Amino acid sequence: MSKFPEERDKPNRPLNELVRRSYILAYTEDVGPLFGALAAEQLNPEILRASYSEAELTLPRAIRTFLNHRAAWQRASEQEGYTLICESDYVPCRGVGSLPSFWPLSDPMGWGYLYAGSPRLLALIGERRYLRAHCSPLVGYVVNAAIARILCDFFQSEIDRHGTSVYFPFDAHLQWFVMGGGGNAFIPMKNYGEHGGFPNPEHAVFGLPRAGQHRADNLATRLHFLPQYSRGSIFRYLRVRAYARLLGVGRLLANKWVLNTNAYHHGLLDKVEMYTVGVKRLLPSTRRDVATGQVI
């Protein structure tokens, strides 16, 4: 029997029944633990190591990262089913392969962020109340061929506009472009992994909030391995995780959880429900959260 039954026959299928391949974007980084974790989760990982020309090595680091994602998008655009794409500093949750999908599988233009840095909720969609959201970091995400083709167009549009010689935060523009092409991005109730690395120094030079440092404000389960930022210390890891949770609470209290757009018009009850979800996603995970992917 095929591992990949028809994706749309029921909601919330486990990721390892939907994701047909995983691409790990790397240059010289050691991605052995990440590869092992994704392999153990039956997510079929493959390492895409960048090879830069002398000219490309002079480009800003963010642009080289953009090139790496484009290479994965080109591959995914020619593949059937869903593709997981992650950067080398993604740290997956334990059991991520068995965690449920969190976007409506009936939507051919649905895709999702496994890790959502500073997410903003746009709407709750359908009877299962999927979280349609906006976020920027491309640490770990799932696309299909239709979304990948839009992303390839996005790459060309951004390069035509900005060139390659100077830094620009391409990931901040990405989702609006994809949305314009009909793509619908979703996030899980709780992050399916963590951004484990250190921020690109270019982010601080160009004035990004918190110098580009971002972490998961919640996690669905324990991580497969300690992130790089812990430097091998469980105490440092717990301190960073506590701070990330506090930032999530602060975002909620500062009225930065719900993002108003002209795509959705929310009444008072809609807003109450959306903020209720915002509170619940910051609470400790329960077995039911993990097993069913239910929001409320």
PyMOL commands that set and color helices and strands:
alter all, ss='L'
color gray80, all
select helices_A, chain A and resi 15-18+32-40+56-58+61-76+96-98+145-162+170-180+201-205+209-212+228-230+234-253+268-280+287-292
alter helices_A, ss='H'
color red, helices_A
select strands_A, chain A and resi 19-26+45-49+82-87+90-92+110-113+120-125+130-134+140-143+184-187+193-195
alter strands_A, ss='S'
color yellow, strands_A
deselect
rebuild
show_as cartoon
